[in-house]
Amino acid sequence: MQKTLESESGKESASDSENESKSDSSSSGSNTGSGSGSESSHNSWNSDSSDSESDDVESRRPPPSKSLNRRAAQKAKEKARIRKKRISESSENSSFDSDDNRRQVTRRTGTAISYKEESEERTDSEDLVEIDEGSTANTEPDNAETIERILGQRIGKKGVTGNVTTIYAVEENGDPNPEDLSREETELQYLIKWKGWSHIHNTWESEESLKAQKVKGLKKLDNFIKREREIKQWRDYAGPEDIDYFECQLELQQDLLKSYNNVERIIAEYNKPDSEHPDYYCKWESLPYAEATWEDGALIVKKWPEKIKEFREREESKRTPSKHCKVLKSRPKFHQLKGQPDYMGKGRDLTLRDYQMDGLNWMIHSWCKENSVILADEMGLGKTIQTICFLYYLFHTHQLYGPFLLVVPLSTMTSWQREMSQWAPDMNFVTYLGDVTSRNVIREYEWCYSSKRLKFNAILTTYEIVLKDKAFLGALNWAVLLVDEAHRLKNDDSLLYKALAEFHTNHRLLITGTPLQNSLKELWALLHFIMPTKFGSWEEFEKEHDNAAQKGYSKLHKQLEPFILRRVKKDVEKSLPAKVEQILRVEMTSLQKQYYKWILTKIIMHCGKELKVLL
């Protein structure tokens, strides 16, 4: 498949050129998945009707950045004013119209190897040094594609490069590169990630094909070749353990690259005129929102129809947060769950254990009593699943559709995402993570509808993001605030503690496997966070329980009973086998041996000096 430029015919008037400059300078969005697009950025993906009616799959760059070409546009406007009188009146009837302000939709075909597309910095008519009356500008824009990354290399059949090697072309037409290359003329080929294109448009290219296309970024190819040469030299001297570790890392990297070709969710759409399918704004698996790209509807419909269905359901959902939910003002009477509700784990054969049902009932009872609580089960008992089921219970039974704020460590984010997808599949949870660009994309497309009604049911984020965006996140009234690894809040003077304490919340739930680590004050800090009116100042709490060590902790236990649930494996999980300790002795690597030798030598030398002093 091939990226080609559509030629523009007719003369460009100064007024048309000025409009183009204004359009470029005011367009919204960003390169390679900044994703911060607006209505004008969506329009940039409109194609001519001849392209829209074609059956070929179109490919897409993301909308151009707001700041891109701003200086050039201003400069062009100045030049346009000066030359305005020099443009012939006939140019007013030029065929150049507003559609030409949009970036032309490119097309990939399997007939030629070309990746040229209109440049974001194309030359306008007013940018020319001189324009005579009636003359036309015949300058060729710099429209070469740019190499963003080189992801790998292979020995392939000579000439089998370009668009026919994209993942969707291979799936549809088969791999043109045969497995048996013994009878074929071969060449060294490189897997190219193109700037402005998603990973599904990666192609295999040879050095000759890249130079023939006059692509930008060939220096990256030189660096890649140099690095591969250095790795080959390193392998000749590295030990077997180091090589095994390196191979494992390469395998993990390849698995990660494969995941980049999967759409995680669709976050927006743009209906093109005279087109059967709209374009879709796709967030890719394992990549941040900043790497989201606009993709052709025909391709998405063919490969990921289920993602379109999920997008439609989210856009049309009526189960969104409302401040008028009655249980936010008056908690209902508690009714114990006798068994696992049908909607939990439905169709997935997911079953809660007995002690997990007890934990779920305890959290529901506490919520009904308006007690914020701490779930302090020992690690491995499923605290994550219990809390998700609690939120899902509120969602289904009491129509409390959020908003829920889940603050978790980055290291456990993947686990939370997986369990949320399994145990609460119809809850719309958004992972609020990434750099400023990614978070801006989320705010624009995932946060609320045009009516300002919230789209999501739950936000999954980290401690660091809370501190960065505490003003933005703190502006909402959260139905439930959940903090995982809550021992991070043991210091009431920490920035995280102070930031979250100021959030407006209807209910707070802390999760920790170690509610008491070093001192009684750390326990008080957690209790004060969830129930500031019940557990006042530290001085009062310390005075009340100062002699607990001598008199026993029965009074403290009784006071904490409604607010902390703590279970350990040996008491609740009878099916676990007895702990068996095994000692496995392994040989040190060559590098470890060298360090070990250096340490011993240093110790012996140091001991020798001390012996001389003693003698």
N, C-alpha and C positions, 0 to 999 in steps of 0.2 A: 504494500500500500504506500501512497506517496503524498507528501505535503507539497502543494503547489500554490502559486500565487495566481489570483484572478487579475487579469489586466484591467486597467482603468482607461476608458476612452473619453475623448472630449477635452476641451480646455477647462482649466481651473481658474475661476475668477478670484479676485482678491477677497471679495466678501465671503465666497465659499471657503477659501483657505483660512480666513479668520475664524469662521465658524468651526472649522476642523480643529484649529488650535485651542479654541475655547472648550470644545468637547473633550480633547485629549487632556487638558489641564484640569478639568472638573470631573473626569471619570473616576469611579471608585473601584477599590479592589487592590490586589497586589500580585506580584510575580510568584510563580510556583507556589500556589496554595496559601497566599496570605489570607485568602478567603473573605476579606472584609469588603464584600461587594455591596452595591446598592442597585437601584433600578437602572441607572445609567450603565453600570458595569454589566448587568445582564444583557442589555441591548447590544453590547459590543460583540455578542456571540451570534447575532443575526446573520444569516447567509443569504445569498441571492436565491431566487426561487428555483433556478436551475439546479443548484446544489441541493436544495431542500427536497426536491422531488426524486433525487437519485436514491438508489437502493444501497449504495455503499455506506460503510460506517464512517462517520465523521469523528475527528479528534479535536481536542480542545485545549487551548492554553487558558489559564485563569485570567480574570479581568486585570487590566493594567493598573498600576499603582497610582494613587492620587497625586503623589509628588513627582511622578515620572513625567519628564518633558515640560515641567512647569516653567523653567527658565527659558527653554527653547520656544515655548508658546508665547511668553511675554515678549521676547525678542522678535518673534514673527509678527506679532500684532503691531509693533512699532514700525517695522518695515512695511507692513501692509498699508498703514496710513500714508506713508511717504509716497508709495507707488500707486496709490489708488487711482489717480488721474491718468496713469499711463496704461491702464488696462482697457482694452477695447470693450465697447458696449455689447458686442456680440457674445462676450463671455458670460453675460447675465443669463443667457439661455442655455448654458452648459448643462450636460447631462449629469454632472456631479451633484448628488443629492445627499440627504442626511444619512442614508444607509451606508454611504462610503465612510462616514465617521466611525462606524463600527469596525472592529478588527474582523477581517475576512475569515470565515470558517474554512479551515484547511481540510484536505481530504487525503487519506492514505489509500493508495492502490498498489497492486503488485506489479505494475508495468515498468516502473523505473525507480532508480535510487536517487531521490531528491528530497531534501527536508526544508526547502525554502518556504518562508512564510513572510507576510508583511511584517516589517520591523516596527517596534513600538516607537522608534525614532525616525520615521520615514521623512523624506524631504518634501516640504510643502512648496507650492509655487512661489510664495512670498519669500522663501528662504534663498532664492536664486539671486545672484549678484545683479543681473539686469534682465528685464523682461520687456521685449519690444511689443508694440501693439500687434495683436493677431498671431504672435508666436506662441509655440507650445513648449512646455518644459519636458525634456526627454532625459532627465537624469535618472539613473537607476539607483533605487534605495539599497542600503546595506541590509540585506534580509537573510543572511546566513544563519543557520541553526547553531546553537552553542552546546558544547559538551559540559554537562554538570558534574558527572562522576563516571568513572570506569569501574564496573562492578566485577569483572572477571574476564577470562580469556579462554580460548579453545582452539583446536585445530579443526577447521571446517572445510567444506568443499569450496573451491575457488569460485567466487562470484555469487555465492549464496549469502547475500547480505541485504540489509535494508528492511523494507516494510514487510516482506514475506516472512521475516523472522520474528515479528511481534507475537506475543503469547496468544492473542485471539486469532491471528492469521494461521498459526500453527494448529490451533484447536479446530479450526474450520476446514483447512485445506491439507493438513498434514505437514510434517516437518520436511522441508526441502533438503535438509542436510542429512544424508543417509548415515546409518550406523556404521556400515562397512565402508571405510574410506580407502581401502587398499588399492582399488582400481581408479580412484579419483585423483585429480590434481587438487592439492590442498593448499591452504594458506592459514596464517595466524590471524584470528579474529577476536574482537573485543566486544564485550557487552556494554552498550552505551546507555546511560541515563541522560536524556535530553532536558535541558533547562526549559521550564515552562510546560512540561508534559509529565503526566503520571507514569508510574512504573509499568503499567500495562502497555505503554508505547515504547518500551525499551527495545533496541534492535542490536543485532550483531553486525559489526562493521569491521572491515579490514583497514589497514593504514592507507592503502591506496584509495579505497572508496571514500574515506574521510577527506583526504586531500583533494580528491576530484570534486567533492561538493563544496570545498573551500569553507568548511565549518570553522567556527571559533572555538578556542579552548584546546588547541592541539598540544599546548604545553602540558596539559594534564596527561595526555597520552605518553609524552616523553617521561614524565615523572613516574607514571605507572610502570613503564618498561624498565626504568632504572630500579624501581622498588622490587620488581619481580626478579631482577638480576641479583640484587642484594640478598633476597630471601633464598635464592638458589645457592649462593655462596655460603650463607649461614647454615643451610641444611647439611653441607659437607662436613661441618665441624660440630654441629649440635648433637647432644646426646639423645638417645631414643625416647627418654621421658619428655624432654623438651619438644621433640618433634610430635609426639603423641598429643601433648597439650595444644600445640599449634594447630594440629589437624582437627581437634575437637572444637577449637574456637572457630575455625573456618566452616565446619559443619553447622555450628549454631548460627553463624552469620548467614549462611545460605538459606537456612530455614526461615530466618527473619526476613530476608529479601523476598522469599516466596510469599510471605504473609502480606507484603506491600501490594500484591496484585489482587487483594480481596477487598471489596467494598464493605466497610463496617456499618455505615449508615448513610442515608441520603438526608441532607439537611436543607435543601432548597431546590426549586425548579424554576425554569424560565420557559414560558410558552412562546415558541418562535412562530411567526406568521408563515402560513403555507407549509407547515411541517406536521407530520403525523404524530411525532413524539416530542415532548418538551426536552430541553437540556436539563441535566441533573447535576447538582453540586454535591460531590461525593467526598466523604471522609473515609480515608483508607485505614485498614487494619494496621496496628502497631505504629502508625504515624500520627503526629499531632495535627490539630485542626489547621495549623498554618500551611500544611501540605495538601489541603483539600483542593480539588480541581473540578472545573466544569467539564462534563463528559456528554457525548452525544447520546440522545435518548434511545436510539435504535440499538446501540451497543449495550446499554444498561438493561433495556427490556429483554434482550436476548440472553444475557449472562446472569443478571441478578433481579429477576422479577419479584422475588420475595422481599427484597429491600425496598422496592417501590411500594409494595403492599404495606410494609411496616411504616413507611413514610406517610402514606395516605391515612393510615389509622391514627398516627400521632397528630397529623394536621386536622383531622376531623373529630378528634376525641373530645368528648364533653366532660371527661373525668379529669378535670384540671383543678388546681387549688382555688379555693374560695374563702374569703375572710368571713363569709356568712355561715359557714358550716356550724351547725348548732352544738356539736360536741366540743368546739373550742371555747364555748361560753359556759356550758353546763355538762359536766361529765356524766355518762350514763351509769346505771347500776351494773355491778359486776356479775357476769354469768360465766361460770367455769366451763371451759371446753373439756368435754368428756373424751374426745378423740380428735384426731387430726382433721381439720376441715377439708372438704373435697377440693376446694380451689388451691390448696397448698400442695405443690408437687403433682398437680393434675397432668396426666399423660406422660409423666417422666419417671414414674416409679420411685419417687423420693419420699422417704418415710422418716419422721422424727422419732427419736428414741424416747423412752418414757421420761427420763430426767430432763430431756429437752422440752417435752410438753409441759412438765412441771415449771421449768424456767419461763416458758411462754405465758402460762397462766399467772405466774408471779408478776411478770412485767405488765400484763393486762390489768391485774388487780391493783397494782401500784398506780397505773395511769388513771384508773377509775377513781382512786382515792386522792388524786392530784399530788402524788408523791414522785418526784424525780428520784432516780435510783442508780445504783452501781451494780453491774453484773460482773462478778469477780471470780468466775469459775476458773479452775486450773486450765492451763493451756492444753488444747487437744479435745476439749469437750464440746466444741461447736458453738462458741459464743457468737460468731459471725452469723451463722444460720439462724440461731434463736432470735437475734435482733432483727434480721431481715423479715422473718416470719411475723414478728410483732408489728413492724411497719405495714406488712401486707395484710395483717388482720385489721388494722385501722382503716386501710385502704378499702377493703371489701366489705367489712361488717358495718362500719360506721361512716362510710363514704367520706372519710378524711383523706383527701387526695394530695395532701402536702400543704406547703412545701416542707420537705425534710432535708436537713443539712447533715451530711455524714462527713466528718473530718477524720481521716485515717492516715497512717504513715504511707509514704510512697512505696515502701517495700511490700506492703500488703495490698496495694491498689489493684493488682491483677486478680488476686484472690477475691476481693470484694466485687469486682466486675463480673467474675465468673459466677459467683454465688447469687448475685442479684439477677443475672440472666436466667438462672435455673429456677430459683425459688419465687421470683416476682417478675415473670416474663412480660406481663402487661402493664407494669409500672414504667413510666418514661423517666429513666434516670440518665443524667448527663454528667460526664466526667469533666469537671472544670479544672483543667490542668494545662500546663504549657507556658510558652512565653507570652509577651504582651499581644502579639499578633494572633496567636491561637485563642487567647481569652476574648479578644475583640470579636473574632468570628463567632464564638459561642454566644456572646452577648447579642450579636446582631441576628443570628439565625436560630439559636436554640433556646433563647431566654423567654421571649414572650411573643404573642401575636401582635398584629397591627393595632388591636384594641387594647393593648397593654396588659391583657390577661396572660398570666404565666403559662408557658407551654409544659414545663417539666413537673414531675412529681417529687423527684429527689435530685440533689446535687451531691456528687461525690468529689471531694477535693482533699488537699493536704494541709498540714499545719503552715507550711511556708506560704502557700497561696492565700490562706486566711489572713496572714499578717500583711501580705502585699495589697490585698483588696478588701481589707476590713471595713472600709467606709462603704464600698459598694455592697458587699454581702450583708453588712450590718443594717442596711436600709430596709431589709425585708423582715416581716414577722414570720418566724419559723414555727411550724407546728411541732416539730421535734428536732432537737439538736442532739446528735449522737457523736461521741468522741471515742475513737478506738485508741488503744495503748494510752489510757487516760492518766497513767502515772506521769505523763509529760506535764500534767497540771498540778503536781505535788508542791510546786513553789508558787505561792499566791502573788509573788512579785514578778513573775516571768511575763514577758510580752504576750505570749499566747494566752495565758490565764486572763490577763487584763482585757485583751481584745475580745475573747469569747464571752467573758462575764458581762460585757456591755451589749451583747446581742439580745434582741427581743425574741424570747422563746416561750412557747406554751408548755413544753415538757423537755426535760433533759435526761439523757441516758449516757452513762459512762461505762466503758468496757475496759477492764484491766485484769490481768492475771496476778498482779501484785499490789493490792490496795494499800498494804502497809509494808514499807521497806525499811526505813531507818528510824523514823521518829513519829510520835503521836501527832505532831503538827502537820505532817504530810497527809495523814488521814483526815485531819480537820479541814485542810485545804480542799480536798475532794468533796467532803460533805458540805462545806460552805459554798462551793461552786454550784452544786445541784439544789441545795435548799438554804439560801442565804438568810431567810427569816427564821428558820428552825434552828440552824447552827450559826449563831452570831459571831462575835469576835473570838479570836484565839485566846485571849486572856480569860474569858468566861469559860470556854471549853477546857482550858488547862486547869483552871481552879477547880472545876467540877470533877475532873478525872486525874488529878495530880497524884493521888495515892492509890491508883488502880493497881499498880504492881504489888503493893503490900496487901491490899484488901481484896484483891481478885478483880477480874474483869467482867464479873457477872452484870454489874450495872451498865457498863459500856456496851456489852453484847446485847442487852435488852433494848438499849436506846438505838443501836444500829440495825437491829433485826428488820424493821420495815424498809430500810434503805439499801442494804447490801445483801446480795446472795452469793455465797461462796460454797462451791462443791469441789471435791478432788476426785481423781480417777478411781482410787481404791474404794471409795464409798458408793459410786454410782455406776461405774462401767465394769460390771462383773465379767464381761466377755473378754476383757483384755488378758492376754497371757502374762505369766510372771516375768518380771524383768530378768534378762540374762545378760551378764557382762562378758564381753569378748574382747581380747587384746590381740590385735593384728599387727605384726611387726613387718615393716616395709623398709626396703633399702633406700638410702638417701640418694638424691640426684647428684650429678657431678657438681652442680653449683652449690648445693647444700654441703657437700663434702669439702669444697674449697673454703666456704665460710667457717665451717667447723674447724678446719685446720688453722685458719687465721686466728680464731678465738682462742684455741688451745695454745698456739704459739705466743699470743699476747699474754695469756695468764701465766705461762711458764716464765716468760721474761720478767713479768711483774713480780712473781714469787722469788725469782733469782735475785732481784734487786733488794727485796726485803731481807733475804738470808744474809746478803753481804753486810747490810746495816746491822743486823743482830750480831754477826761475828766480829 
